[in-house]
Amino acid sequence: MALPKVAEVRELSDEELATEIVKVKRELFDLRILKGTGRMEKTHLFKHNRHRLAQLLTVEKERELAKKAEDSTTVETEENPE
């Protein structure tokens, strides 16, 4: 199983992105429970889910920063009309 691609994450809407983040965090929690009870079989899923979570959080932060930059340029043009 290959690691997920970030291009797939960038195609998600903001709502889908938030839903995916919650879903992956829940999967990581469930994996920790399985590991604690000794029923863990597919240990590679930790790596895949952590990788996926990092991608999701990165894209979320990129969008947040882009929005802030857009808002700040809008405010500057309103304050200094030329």
Secondary structure, DSSP 8 states (H G I E B T S, - for coil): -----HHHHHTS-HHHHHHHHHHHHHHHHHHHHHHHHT----THHHHHHHHHHHHHHHHHHHHHHHHHHHHHHHHHHHHS--
